Amino acid sequence: MKWITRERPKIDRIACPWLIKRFIDKDAEIIYVPFGEVAKKARQLGAVPFDIPDVEYTHYKDECTFDYFIKKHKLKDPALHTIAVIVRGADTDRHELAEQSSGLWAISAGLGYNYKDDQQQLEKGMIIYDALYSWAKHLQKEKHTQQPVEHLLLNVFNNFLQSKTGSKKKIPAWAQELKELIQDHIDTSLSLKELSKGLEISPSYLSREFSKYFGDLSFGEYIRKLRIERALELMQSSSYSLTEIAYLTGFSDQSHFNRIFKQHTGKNPSAFKKKPSKR
């Protein structure tokens, strides 16, 4: 069978193809196309669309597309159910669901950064998910440091590093890294708490210091500003509907998008979108 989804995969759009090819259809063909072309290409190619709005294989409530594949195809392997929670946490920015979710997100983000070709990224991603499956199937109870002495040495080493870091008084290096993280993932659900974990900074400290490096804006104000700027770009340079633009810029639904857009621009999105055609 042919399966089709939107380009530039992150979590679900690598995890689901791995699940398909390893447990549902080993000869499956995975196709990545621009978001606006998925439905059209699916009809032309006779492919099953997934991980986009308004199709069968997609998110439901707080679960992601990977969860739906497991339920739909009645996959009972306990290791897959372990992976499903990790994927769900990484894909929905709820890293508290599984301690491995943050790591999966970090690896996936790095994979997307290193490989710009989607098929090449999928090829490397298959190896990563094969390894994750082997861990979930056979190695969950193993630890990297098995001996008490190793634990003691690690504790001493970490305490030493913390004391050395605390003695240096300099401008924090996290600001640029955080800016790039937000810019790269503006279409996903971003949480200051989860971002603080990735940066290894206290959430309260990050919240207090954020505005100093982001134009005197709070975290929420800055996120909304970037999303509206991205929405304006899409209105001017694409033929996406307002519903699609709301989805692509990380808003929960179009009504939320409409309200925030009007707060920032003084106009409804529909009125703004019509404006270029009058010129």
For each residue, the residues with C-beta under 8 A, 3 or more apart:
1: 25 28 29 47 48
2: 28 29 31 45 46 47 48
3: 16 17 20 28 29 30 31 47 48 49 50
4: 30 31 32 33 38 41 42 45 47 48 49 50
5: 9 13 16 30 31 32 38 49 50 51 52
6: 13 32 33 34 35 38 51 52
7: 32 33 34 35 118
8: 32 112 118
9: 5 12 13 14 32 112 118 121 122 125
10: 13 14 91 108 109 112 185 188
11: 14 15 64 87 90 91 104 105 108
12: 9 15 16 51 64 65 66 87 91
13: 5 6 9 10 16 17 32 51
14: 9 10 11 17 18 108 111 121 122 125 128 129
15: 11 12 18 19 66 83 87 91 125 129
16: 3 5 12 13 19 20 50 51 57 65 66 69
17: 3 13 14 20 21 28 30 122 125 126
18: 14 15 21 22 125 126 129 130
19: 15 16 22 23 24 66 69 70 75 80 129
20: 3 16 17 23 24 25 28 30 69
21: 17 18 24 25 26 28 30 126
22: 18 19 26 129 130 133
23: 19 20 73 75 77 80
24: 19 20 21 28 69 73
25: 1 20 21 28
26: 21 22
27:
28: 1 2 3 17 20 21 24 25
29: 1 2 3 47
30: 3 4 5 17 20 21 119 122
31: 2 3 4 5 41 45 47
32: 4 5 6 7 8 9 13 118 119 122
33: 4 6 7 37 38 41
34: 6 7 37 38
35: 6 7 38 52 240 244 248
36: 238 239 240 244
37: 33 34 40 41
38: 4 5 6 33 34 35 41 42 49 52
39: 42 43 49 52
40: 37 43 44
41: 4 31 33 37 38 44 45 47
42: 4 38 39 45 46 47 48 49
43: 39 40 46
44: 40 41
45: 2 4 31 41 42
46: 2 42 43
47: 1 2 3 4 29 31 41 42
48: 1 2 3 4 42 57
49: 3 4 5 38 39 42 52 55 57
50: 3 4 5 16 55 57 58 65 69
51: 5 6 12 13 16 57 58 59 65
52: 5 6 35 38 39 49 55 58
53: 58 243 247
54: 58
55: 49 50 52 58
56: 68 72
57: 16 48 49 50 51 65 68 69 72
58: 50 51 52 53 54 55 65 68
59: 51 63 64 65 68
60: 63 67 68
61:
62: 88 92 94
63: 59 60 67 68 88
64: 11 12 59 67 68 87 88 91 92
65: 12 16 50 51 57 58 59 68 69
66: 12 15 16 19 69 70 83 84 87 88 91
67: 60 63 64 70 71 84 87 88
68: 56 57 58 59 60 63 64 65 71 72
69: 16 19 20 24 50 57 65 66 72 73 75
70: 19 66 67 73 75 80 81 84
71: 67 68 74
72: 56 57 68 69
73: 23 24 69 70
74: 71
75: 19 23 69 70 80
76:
77: 23 80 81 137
78: 81 82
79: 82 83 133 136 137
80: 19 23 70 75 77 83 84 133 136
81: 70 77 78 84 85
82: 78 79 85 86 136 140
83: 15 66 79 80 86 87 129 132 133 136
84: 66 67 70 80 81 87 88
85: 81 82 88 89 97 98 101
86: 82 83 89 90 97 98 100 101 104 132
87: 11 12 15 64 66 67 83 84 90 91 101 104
88: 62 63 64 66 67 84 85 91 92 94 97 101
89: 85 86 92 94 95 96 97 98 100 101 104
90: 11 86 87 93 95 101 102 104 105 108
91: 10 11 12 15 64 66 87 88
92: 62 64 88 89 189
93: 90 105 188 189 190 191 194
94: 62 88 89 97 101 194
95: 89 90 98 101 102 105 194 197
96: 89
97: 85 86 88 89 94 101
98: 85 86 89 95 101
99: 102
100: 86 89 103 104 132
101: 85 86 87 88 89 90 94 95 97 98 104 105
102: 90 95 99 105 106 194 197 198
103: 100 106 107
104: 11 86 87 89 90 100 101 107 108 132
105: 11 90 93 95 101 102 108 109 198
106: 102 103 109 110 198
107: 103 104 110 111 128
108: 10 11 14 90 104 105 111 112 125
109: 10 105 106 112 113 184 185
110: 106 107 113 114
111: 14 107 108 114 115 121 124 125 128
112: 8 9 10 108 109 115 121
113: 109 110
114: 110 111
115: 111 112 120 121 124
116: 121
117: 120 121
118: 7 8 9 32 121 122
119: 30 32 122 123
120: 115 117 123 124
121: 9 14 111 112 115 116 117 118 124 125
122: 9 14 17 30 32 118 119 125 126
123: 119 120 126 127
124: 111 115 120 121 127 128
125: 9 14 15 17 18 108 111 121 122 128 129
126: 17 18 21 122 123 129 130
127: 123 124 130 131
128: 14 107 111 124 125 131 132
129: 14 15 18 19 22 83 125 126 132 133
130: 18 22 126 127 133 134
131: 127 128 134 135
132: 83 86 100 104 128 129 135 136
133: 22 79 80 83 129 130 136 137
134: 130 131 137 138 139
135: 131 132 138 139 140
136: 79 80 82 83 132 133 139 140
137: 77 79 133 134
138: 134 135
139: 134 135 136 142
140: 82 135 136
141:
142: 139 146
143: 146
144:
145: 150 151 154
146: 142 143 150
147: 150 151
148: 151 152
149: 152 153
150: 145 146 147 153 154
151: 145 147 148 154 155
152: 148 149 155 156
153: 149 150 156 157
154: 145 150 151 157 158
155: 151 152 158 159
156: 152 153 159 160
157: 153 154 160 161
158: 154 155 161 162
159: 155 156 162 163
160: 156 157 163 164
161: 157 158 164 165
162: 158 159 165 166
163: 159 160 166 167
164: 160 161 167 168
165: 161 162 168
166: 162 163
167: 163 164
168: 164 165
169:
170:
171: 175
172: 175 201 209
173: 176 177
174: 177 178 199 201 206
175: 171 172 178 179 213 214
176: 173 179 180
177: 173 174 180 181 199
178: 174 175 181 182 195 199 206
179: 175 176 182 183 213 214
180: 176 177 183 184
181: 177 178 184 185 195 198
182: 178 179 185 186 190 195 222 223 226
183: 179 180 186 226
184: 109 180 181
185: 10 109 181 182 188 190
186: 182 183 190 223 226 227 230 249 250
187: 230 247 248 249 250
188: 10 93 185 250
189: 92 93 250
190: 93 182 185 186 194 195 223 250
191: 93 194 195
192: 195 196 203 206 207 210 219
193: 196 197 203
194: 93 94 95 102 190 191 197 198
195: 178 181 182 190 191 192 198 199 206
196: 192 193 199 200 201 202 203 205 206
197: 95 102 193 194 200
198: 102 105 106 181 194 195
199: 174 177 178 195 196 206
200: 196 197
201: 172 174 196 205 206
202: 196 205 206
203: 192 193 196 206 207
204: 207 208
205: 196 201 202 208 209
206: 174 178 192 195 196 199 201 202 203 209 210 219
207: 192 203 204 210 219
208: 204 205
209: 172 205 206 212 213
210: 192 206 207 213 214 217 218 219 222
211: 214 215 216 217 218
212: 209
213: 175 179 209 210
214: 175 179 210 211 217 219 222
215: 211 222
216: 211
217: 210 211 214 221 222 225
218: 210 211 221 222
219: 192 206 207 210 214 222 223
220: 223 224
221: 217 218 224 225
222: 182 210 214 215 217 218 219 225 226
223: 182 186 190 219 220 226 227 250
224: 220 221 227 228 260 264
225: 217 221 222 228 229 264
226: 182 183 186 222 223 229 230
227: 186 223 224 230 231 249 250 251 260
228: 224 225 231 232 249 260 261 264 265
229: 225 226 232 233
230: 186 187 226 227 233 234 248 249
231: 227 228 234 235 245 246 249 257 261 269
232: 228 229 235 236 265 272
233: 229 230 236 237
234: 230 231 237 238 240 245 248 249
235: 231 232 238 245 269 272 273 276
236: 232 233 276
237: 233 234
238: 36 234 235 245
239: 36
240: 35 36 234 244 245 248
241: 244 245
242: 245 246 254 257 258 269 270 273
243: 53 246 247 254
244: 35 36 240 241 247 248
245: 231 234 235 238 240 241 242 248 249 257 269
246: 231 242 243 249 251 253 254 256 257
247: 53 187 243 244 251
248: 35 187 230 234 240 244 245
249: 186 187 227 228 230 231 234 245 246 257
250: 186 187 188 189 190 223 227
251: 227 246 247 254 256 257 260
252: 256
253: 246 256 257
254: 242 243 246 251 257 258
255: 258 259
256: 246 251 252 253 259 260
257: 231 242 245 246 249 251 253 254 260 261 269
258: 242 254 255 261 262 268 269
259: 255 256 262 263
260: 224 227 228 251 256 257 263 264
261: 228 231 257 258 264 265 267 268 269 272
262: 258 259 265 266 267 268 269
263: 259 260
264: 224 225 228 260 261
265: 228 232 261 262 272
266: 262
267: 261 262 271 272
268: 258 261 262 271 272
269: 231 235 242 245 257 258 261 262 272 273
270: 242 273 274
271: 267 268 274 275
272: 232 235 261 265 267 268 269 275
273: 235 242 269 270 276
274: 270 271 277 278
275: 271 272 278 279
276: 235 236 273 279
277: 274
278: 274 275
279: 275 276
